[in-house]
Amino acid sequence: MADIQSQSRHAPKRHHVHKFGGSSLNNAEAIQTVIHCIENKALPGDFIVVSANGHVTDWLFSYINGEATALTQIQNKLSGLITDTLDQPEELLNQLSKDIDDIRNLNHIDNANCILAYGELWSAQLLTACLLEKGLEADWLDARHLFRINEADHSFDHHRLCNGLAHTLSKGNAYHIITGYIATNQRGKTITLGRNGSDYTATLLAEALRSPRVHLWTDVEGVYSADPNALSEAQPIAALSLCEAQALSELGSNVLHQKTMAPLLNNHTEIRIRKTSRTPETGTTITKGKVTEQQVKTLASKHDLYAYCIPYISEWQAKKFQTALVAAHIYSYANRFDKTQHELHFHVASDDAFAINQLAKQHNLQIQLVAKDQSLISAVGQNIRQSHEILNTLISRAANHKGTTLHYPANEHTLCLLAPRGQADALLRELHQSFFGLPPSLPIIILGHGNIGKSFIELLNQEKERLESQLKQSLRIVALSNSRTHISDIKGLSLTDLKLEGIAEHDLYQDLEPLQGHPAVVLDLTASESLSQDYPRWAEWGWHIISANKVAAANPDLADHIKNIQSQDNTLWLNNTTAGAA
C-alpha cells in the first residue's frame, strides 16, 4: 500500500486513530466527555471515527422493519441532543428536519443501507459542530468517499482510500471526524460493515495511515478476565498480545471483533481499549510485543447457543457452507467436521436459528437441531494449548458439571468448554477462581460446636489470611452443627458471627447434597458414636475426614471399611487427631 504520510507535506508523520461508540455519544454530558478526551488524548491531524448516537441505529432498523413512529423517536432524540450541546443549533436542526423528510420519501426496503447511514452522518456532523464551537479546527468526512469494499471477497480499493486520505490531510491540521460503519460496494452502493463496524473502519484507517495506535473508546475499562456483568470479581487486563486478541475476537467478543483485528495482523499498530471518561488512566493495550506464555488471560463466554449437525456432507461442502455463514454475518462456534461420519457440527446464537435453516435450504443440506440453551466458555492465553496444567484444570472443572465437553478450536491460543446453560454460571465462576483467584479450597464442614469447635473457629478466624497466603488457597466453612441444630451455606459462612440456635428443621446432608461427589473436608470434633457410622458415607462422597472422635478408629472392621473406600479416591482420614479445649 502506498504511504499516505508521503502524500501530504502538512500532516504529522504518524497519525493516531480514535473511535467512539454510540454509548459514548448518547447524551450531552457524554459528548462533552468525548470532547475532553479528544482535547487531552488526541492531536490535531488525528482521525476520529464515530458511531451513531445512542440507540439511533436500532431505531433506524425499527423504521426499516415497518415501525413508522421510530423516525419521530429519532427526531426528538437528536433535536434535544443538538439543542443541548450547541449554542447555535439552527443549521443542524434544519439539516436534521430535511434528512427526516428525505428518509420518509425513500423506499425503506430498497434503500435500507442508505437509511442506516444517516445515524453516523448525524453523529459526525454534531461532534464536528461541537468542536468548532469550542474554537478547535475540525472537519467531517463521509466514509463512503474512502471505503469501496468488494462484498465477494471483502477486499477494498486501496488506491481510492489512499487518495481520499491524502486529500483530507492536505486540508491542514484539523481533527478529522469520520463516519464509522458505512462504506460502498464495488457498484458504488451504500453498504454497512455489520456488528462493530465502526471498529473495523478505525483499524482499516490505521492500516492505511500506518498509525502507531488505535484508541477504541468504550463504556468499559478495556478487556476483563471474564464478563464483569456475570462475575463481579472479574479484573481488568492491562495487556494482551495480538495473537490473544485475535483468538478472543474469533469467539465473538463484544469488545473485539474478528474484522477489527484483520487489518492489524501484519502491522505494528497497537490497540488501546479504554473507557470514555475524563480520567481514562486504565485500559487494555494490545500489542505484538512479548507476553507471558501459557497463562490464561481471559475467559470468554457465549450463552443461548443452539447446537446443529449437518449429516451426509463432504468436507468440501462443509467448508463452502462455513464460508456462506461468514458472508451472511452469521457467527458459528465450536465448529467440528467429523471425517468418519461425514457430519458438520457447530453452534450459533439462537437469534440466528431462522437464518441458519434458510441458508441450509439454499445449499440443499439437511440440518438437525441437536440442543438448545448451550453455553461456550473459552480460556484464552498465548500458547495455553501447550500447558498440561491448564488443560487438566479445565478437564477437572468440566468433570464437576454434567453434559460439559472439551473442544479444541483451530486457534492454538484457545481451549473451550461446551456446557448446558444451567451449568455455565457455576462453571465460569469455578474457572475464574482457578485461574485468577486463590485456588478453590476444600469446603470445611465442622461437626461439633463445644469448647473444641469454638476454639477451632476462633483460631481459624485469627489465622485465615496467613494460612491462605501460605497454602495459596482460600478457606471457607460451609456447615457447622451440634447435637441439636446446624447452619450451612455452600458459598461459605461468615467466621465472625457463627451462632447455632433453635432446632434444625431438616437434615444437614440435604443442605450439603451439592457437595456429594466433590472434594470436601469434614471435621468431627465430637465423641458421637452415631456420627462415626456416617464415615463410610463421607468416604463414598469423596470427602476427607479429620476426626478428634476416636470411636471409628477404635473399631477395626469399621476403620478398614472406611480406608478401603478412601483408597479408591485417594482421600485422607486423619484419625490420630488429639484435641483439648485448653
Salt bridges, closest charged atoms under 4 A:
ASP3 OD2 - ARG210 NH1 3.65
ASP46 OD2 - HIS18 NE2 3.52
ASP58 OD2 - HIS55 ND1 3.69
ASP101 OD1 - ARG104 NH1 3.79
ASP102 OD2 - LYS98 NZ 3.08
ASP139 OD1 - HIS176 ND1 3.06
ASP142 OD2 - ARG144 NH2 2.73
GLU151 OE1 - ARG187 NH2 3.91
ASP199 OD1 - LYS19 NZ 2.96
GLU233 OE2 - ARG429 NH1 2.84
GLU244 OE1 - LYS297 NZ 3.14
GLU270 OE1 - ARG213 NH2 2.95
GLU343 OE1 - HIS345 NE2 3.01
GLU412 OE2 - ARG385 NH2 3.93
ASP425 OD1 - ARG421 NH1 3.09
GLU430 OE2 - HIS401 NE2 3.19
GLU463 OE1 - ARG466 NE 2.64
GLU468 OE2 - LYS464 NZ 2.71
ASP511 OD2 - HIS486 NE2 3.49
ASP511 OD1 - HIS506 ND1 3.29
ASP534 OD1 - ARG537 NH2 3.15
